[in-house]
Amino acid sequence: MSLSIGIVGLPNVGKSTLFNALTKKSVPAENYPFCTIDPSVGIVPVPDDRLWKLSEFSKSAKTIPAVIEFVDIAGLVAGASKGEGLGNKFLTNIREVDAIAHVVRVFQDPSVIHVENKIDPLSDIGVINLELVLADMETVSKRIGNLVRDVKKGEKEAIAENSILQKVEKVLEEGKEAREAGLSEEEKAKIKSLNLLTLKPMLYVLNYSEANENVEFALGAEGNSPSSTDLTKGFLVKVDSVFEKGFDDLIKQSYKLLGLETFFTTGEDESRAWTIKIGSTAPEAGAAIHTDFKDKFIRAEVIEWDKLLSAGSRGSVREKGLLRTEGKDYIVKDGDVIEFKI
């Protein structure tokens, strides 16, 4: 399953520095706006000690972790939705990712230029989120206009989509994000092709310092835009509890943000982590490996990763009856070790 998270923010807030730290990939992080003209992409493994323990248990020849694709997107500025800076190009890049990591500058450093010549995290957040809202307003308005003829004809699909878009438009006109429209998963699916920016899951990353390579980033919040109360309480409360392990936790939280979980396959050839949506059935999970595991699914042999390790050997697993046989309705749990039978 291909997953991507776009790193966005104003110019010079530390996006490329964060990207470099996450991916260990060298991309420009210079002290001037629009240094990053084309988005750089880095594939980052999802840290998971369980996988390496399973690999050691099975004496696997290869160990393959789950991954997230991080996309370093050049800085947005006020007016991006109208083409200011390199706005149109960057907004297009954001539309292509699954979720957004919004980097917010908190650090004070006169030698690093701020496009607004002041450090005001709430203002910076407001600038970026407003541009995303304005871009979505344009997209939604255009789509509503294109549906007029079919709505007048009484076509059910058009009427249903138009109803959803009217709800979204109302929220956007209030300066709020599409996430606040309260759409059901079914409604979101009907307008998925529009790739609305403010419907994408978002997490906030506070950049406290760029003084050295040990840059401190902290997960702020996910969901709606933060208020001043969120910034002083909600953001900072999570610094110690969420980010005790630094960048690894940013990657893990990004993974969770997308509503994903991991199951494992393990053997002498390889141990591997597979990415699936939370709530996937056994056949749906099998499709992450190959479509045959969904289309030709017969059963799945399942054991929790920790029970497998505790058993000490595969023989002991069977002796103790720890291996379960599950059918097509089984909902896969995070940490399951599965062998599919087709």
C-alpha positions as CSV (number, residue, x, y, z in Angstrom):
1,M,0.0,0.0,0.0
2,S,1.5,3.3,-1.1
3,L,1.3,6.0,1.5
4,S,2.5,9.6,1.3
5,I,2.6,12.6,3.6
6,G,3.4,16.1,2.3
7,I,5.5,18.3,4.5
8,V,4.1,21.9,4.1
9,G,4.5,25.3,5.7
10,L,5.7,28.8,5.0
11,P,9.2,29.3,3.6
12,N,12.1,29.0,6.1
13,V,10.1,27.2,8.8
14,G,12.3,24.0,8.7
15,K,10.4,21.8,6.2
16,S,13.5,20.6,4.4
17,T,15.5,20.3,7.6
18,L,12.8,18.0,8.9
19,F,12.7,16.1,5.7
20,N,16.5,15.6,5.8
21,A,16.3,14.4,9.3
22,L,13.6,11.9,8.5
23,T,15.0,10.5,5.4
24,K,18.7,11.1,5.7
25,K,18.4,12.2,2.1
26,S,20.2,15.4,1.0
27,V,17.9,18.0,-0.3
28,P,18.4,21.8,-0.3
29,A,17.6,23.5,3.1
30,E,18.9,26.9,2.3
31,N,18.0,30.2,3.9
32,Y,15.8,31.7,1.2
33,P,12.2,31.2,0.1
34,F,11.4,28.7,-2.7
35,C,14.6,26.8,-2.4
36,T,12.7,23.6,-2.9
37,I,11.3,24.0,-6.4
38,D,10.3,20.4,-7.1
39,P,9.1,18.2,-4.2
40,S,11.7,15.8,-3.0
41,V,10.5,12.4,-2.0
42,G,12.0,10.1,0.6
43,I,10.9,6.6,1.6
44,V,11.0,6.2,5.4
45,P,10.8,2.9,7.2
46,V,8.2,2.7,10.0
47,P,10.1,1.8,13.2
48,D,8.7,-1.4,14.6
49,D,10.7,-3.5,17.1
50,R,8.2,-6.4,16.7
51,L,9.4,-7.0,13.1
52,W,13.0,-7.3,14.1
53,K,12.2,-9.7,16.9
54,L,10.2,-11.8,14.5
55,S,13.0,-11.8,12.1
56,E,15.4,-13.0,14.7
57,F,12.9,-15.7,15.8
58,S,12.6,-17.0,12.3
59,K,16.3,-16.4,11.4
60,S,15.0,-14.6,8.3
61,A,17.4,-13.9,5.4
62,K,15.7,-10.6,4.8
63,T,13.7,-8.1,7.0
64,I,11.4,-5.7,5.2
65,P,9.7,-2.9,7.2
66,A,6.6,-1.0,6.3
67,V,7.3,2.4,4.8
68,I,5.9,5.9,4.5
69,E,6.6,8.3,1.6
70,F,7.4,11.8,2.8
71,V,7.2,14.6,0.2
72,D,9.1,17.9,0.8
73,I,6.8,20.5,-0.7
74,A,8.2,24.0,-1.3
75,G,6.9,26.9,1.0
76,L,3.5,28.4,0.5
77,V,2.8,32.1,1.0
78,A,-0.3,34.2,1.4
79,G,-2.0,34.3,-2.0
80,A,-0.9,30.8,-3.1
81,S,-4.5,29.9,-3.9
82,K,-4.4,32.7,-6.5
83,G,-1.0,31.8,-7.8
84,E,1.3,33.9,-5.6
85,G,4.8,32.6,-5.2
86,L,4.7,29.2,-6.8
87,G,1.3,28.5,-5.3
88,N,-0.6,26.7,-8.0
89,K,2.2,24.1,-8.5
90,F,2.6,23.5,-4.8
91,L,-1.1,23.1,-4.2
92,T,-1.1,20.5,-7.0
93,N,1.7,18.7,-5.2
94,I,-0.3,18.7,-1.9
95,R,-3.3,17.3,-3.6
96,E,-1.3,14.2,-4.5
97,V,-0.5,13.1,-0.9
98,D,-2.6,11.1,1.5
99,A,-2.0,13.4,4.5
100,I,-0.3,16.7,5.5
101,A,2.4,17.4,8.0
102,H,2.2,21.2,8.7
103,V,5.5,22.5,10.0
104,V,5.2,25.6,12.2
105,R,8.2,27.8,13.1
106,V,8.5,28.5,16.8
107,F,12.2,29.1,17.1
108,Q,13.7,32.6,17.2
109,D,16.8,33.3,15.0
110,P,17.3,36.7,13.4
111,S,19.7,35.1,10.9
112,V,16.9,33.0,9.4
113,I,14.6,35.1,7.4
114,H,10.8,34.9,8.1
115,V,8.6,36.0,5.1
116,E,6.5,38.0,7.5
117,N,9.5,39.4,9.4
118,K,8.0,38.2,12.7
119,I,7.6,34.9,14.6
120,D,3.9,34.3,15.1
121,P,3.0,30.6,15.0
122,L,-0.8,31.1,15.0
123,S,-0.6,33.7,12.2
124,D,1.6,31.3,10.2
125,I,-0.9,28.5,10.7
126,G,-3.7,30.8,9.7
127,V,-2.0,31.8,6.5
128,I,-1.4,28.2,5.3
129,N,-4.8,26.9,6.3
130,L,-6.6,29.9,4.7
131,E,-4.8,29.2,1.4
132,L,-5.9,25.5,1.6
133,V,-9.5,26.6,2.3
134,L,-9.5,29.1,-0.6
135,A,-8.1,26.5,-3.0
136,D,-10.8,24.0,-1.9
137,M,-13.5,26.7,-2.3
138,E,-12.5,27.1,-5.9
139,T,-12.5,23.4,-6.5
140,V,-15.9,22.8,-4.9
141,S,-17.5,25.8,-6.6
142,K,-16.3,24.6,-10.0
143,R,-17.6,21.1,-9.4
144,I,-21.0,22.4,-8.2
145,G,-21.2,24.4,-11.4
146,N,-20.4,21.4,-13.5
147,L,-23.2,19.4,-11.8
148,V,-26.0,21.9,-12.5
149,R,-27.2,20.3,-15.7
150,D,-27.3,16.8,-14.3
151,V,-29.0,18.0,-11.1
152,K,-31.7,19.6,-13.2
153,K,-32.2,16.4,-15.0
154,G,-32.9,14.7,-11.7
155,E,-29.9,12.3,-11.9
156,K,-29.6,10.7,-8.5
157,E,-25.8,10.5,-8.3
158,A,-25.4,14.2,-9.3
159,I,-28.1,15.2,-6.7
160,A,-26.3,13.2,-4.0
161,E,-22.9,14.6,-4.8
162,N,-24.3,18.2,-5.1
163,S,-25.8,17.8,-1.6
164,I,-22.5,16.8,-0.1
165,L,-20.7,19.6,-1.9
166,Q,-23.2,22.2,-0.6
167,K,-22.4,21.1,2.9
168,V,-18.7,21.4,2.3
169,E,-19.1,24.8,0.6
170,K,-21.0,26.2,3.5
171,V,-18.2,25.3,5.9
172,L,-15.5,26.6,3.6
173,E,-17.3,29.9,3.2
174,E,-17.1,30.3,7.0
175,G,-13.3,30.0,6.7
176,K,-13.3,26.5,8.2
177,E,-11.8,23.3,6.8
178,A,-13.8,20.7,4.9
179,R,-13.0,18.2,7.8
180,E,-15.5,20.3,9.9
181,A,-18.4,19.5,7.6
182,G,-19.0,16.3,9.5
183,L,-19.1,14.1,6.3
184,S,-19.6,10.3,6.7
185,E,-17.1,8.0,5.2
186,E,-19.5,7.2,2.4
187,E,-19.9,10.9,1.6
188,K,-16.2,11.4,1.6
189,A,-15.8,8.5,-0.8
190,K,-18.3,10.2,-3.2
191,I,-16.1,13.3,-3.5
192,K,-12.7,11.6,-3.1
193,S,-11.8,12.4,-6.7
194,L,-11.7,16.1,-5.9
195,N,-8.7,15.6,-3.6
196,L,-9.9,18.4,-1.3
197,L,-6.9,19.7,0.6
198,T,-8.7,20.4,3.9
199,L,-10.3,16.9,3.9
200,K,-6.8,15.3,4.2
201,P,-5.7,14.3,7.7
202,M,-3.3,16.8,9.1
203,L,-0.8,16.9,11.9
204,Y,1.1,19.9,13.2
205,V,4.8,19.9,13.8
206,L,6.4,22.6,15.9
207,N,9.9,23.5,15.1
208,Y,11.6,24.8,18.2
209,S,15.2,25.0,17.1
210,E,17.3,24.7,14.0
211,A,20.6,25.3,15.8
212,N,22.1,21.9,15.1
213,E,21.4,18.5,13.7
214,N,19.5,17.5,16.8
215,V,16.5,19.5,15.7
216,E,13.6,19.2,18.1
217,F,10.2,18.7,16.5
218,A,7.0,18.0,18.3
219,L,3.7,16.7,17.2
220,G,1.0,19.3,17.8
221,A,-2.4,18.0,16.9
222,E,-4.4,16.4,14.2
223,G,-7.8,17.4,12.8
224,N,-9.0,20.9,13.0
225,S,-6.9,24.1,13.0
226,P,-5.5,24.9,16.4
227,S,-6.8,27.8,18.4
228,S,-4.5,29.9,20.7
229,T,-5.6,27.6,23.5
230,D,-4.6,24.6,21.5
231,L,-1.2,26.1,20.8
232,T,-0.4,26.9,24.5
233,K,-2.0,23.7,25.9
234,G,-2.9,21.1,23.3
235,F,0.3,21.4,21.3
236,L,2.8,21.6,24.1
237,V,1.1,19.0,26.4
238,K,2.0,16.4,23.8
239,V,5.7,17.2,23.5
240,D,6.9,15.0,26.3
241,S,4.2,12.3,26.2
242,V,4.3,11.8,22.4
243,F,7.8,12.7,21.4
244,E,10.0,11.1,24.0
245,K,11.6,9.1,21.2
246,G,11.9,11.9,18.7
247,F,11.6,11.3,15.0
248,D,10.6,7.7,15.3
249,D,7.4,8.9,17.0
250,L,6.7,11.4,14.2
251,I,6.8,8.5,11.7
252,K,4.6,6.3,13.9
253,Q,2.1,9.1,14.5
254,S,2.0,9.8,10.8
255,Y,1.2,6.1,10.3
256,K,-1.6,6.2,12.8
257,L,-2.9,9.4,11.4
258,L,-3.8,7.6,8.2
259,G,-5.8,4.9,10.1
260,L,-3.3,2.2,9.3
261,E,-2.0,-0.9,11.1
262,T,0.5,-3.6,10.6
263,F,0.4,-7.4,10.2
264,F,3.4,-9.6,9.7
265,T,4.6,-12.6,7.7
266,T,7.7,-14.3,8.9
267,G,9.8,-17.3,7.8
268,E,13.3,-18.3,6.9
269,D,13.2,-16.3,3.6
270,E,12.0,-13.1,5.0
271,S,10.1,-11.3,7.8
272,R,7.9,-8.5,6.6
273,A,5.6,-5.8,7.9
274,W,2.5,-5.2,5.7
275,T,0.4,-2.0,5.8
276,I,-3.4,-2.2,5.9
277,K,-6.4,-0.1,6.8
278,I,-7.6,-0.7,10.4
279,G,-10.7,-2.9,10.2
280,S,-9.5,-4.9,7.2
281,T,-10.8,-8.5,6.8
282,A,-8.3,-11.4,6.3
283,P,-8.8,-11.4,2.5
284,E,-8.4,-7.6,2.3
285,A,-5.2,-7.9,4.3
286,G,-4.0,-10.7,2.0
287,A,-4.4,-8.4,-1.0
288,A,-1.6,-6.3,0.4
289,I,0.7,-9.2,-0.5
290,H,-1.0,-10.3,-3.7
291,T,-4.5,-10.1,-5.2
292,D,-4.6,-14.0,-5.2
293,F,-4.7,-14.0,-1.4
294,K,-8.0,-12.1,-1.6
295,D,-9.5,-13.6,-4.7
296,K,-8.6,-17.2,-3.9
297,F,-8.7,-16.9,-0.1
298,I,-9.5,-20.2,1.7
299,R,-8.4,-19.5,5.3
300,A,-5.7,-17.8,7.3
301,E,-3.6,-19.2,10.1
302,V,-3.1,-16.5,12.7
303,I,-1.1,-15.9,15.9
304,E,-0.3,-12.8,17.8
305,W,3.3,-11.8,17.4
306,D,4.1,-11.8,21.1
307,K,2.5,-15.3,21.6
308,L,4.7,-16.6,18.8
309,L,7.8,-15.3,20.4
310,S,6.8,-16.5,23.9
311,A,6.2,-20.0,22.5
312,G,9.8,-20.3,21.7
313,S,9.4,-22.4,18.6
314,R,6.9,-23.2,15.8
315,G,6.6,-26.7,17.2
316,S,5.6,-25.4,20.6
317,V,3.0,-23.1,19.0
318,R,1.2,-26.1,17.5
319,E,1.6,-28.2,20.7
320,K,0.0,-25.5,22.7
321,G,-2.8,-24.9,20.2
322,L,-1.9,-21.2,19.8
323,L,-2.3,-21.1,16.1
324,R,-5.9,-20.1,15.1
325,T,-7.6,-20.8,11.8
326,E,-9.7,-17.8,10.7
327,G,-12.1,-17.3,7.8
328,K,-12.9,-14.5,5.4
329,D,-14.8,-12.5,8.0
330,Y,-11.9,-12.3,10.4
331,I,-10.9,-8.7,11.2
332,V,-7.1,-8.5,11.3
333,K,-5.5,-7.1,14.4
334,D,-2.4,-5.0,14.6
335,G,0.5,-7.3,15.3
336,D,-1.1,-10.5,13.9
337,V,1.3,-12.9,12.2
338,I,-0.5,-14.5,9.3
339,E,0.0,-17.3,6.8
340,F,-2.6,-17.3,4.0
341,K,-4.0,-20.4,2.5
342,I,-5.3,-20.3,-1.1
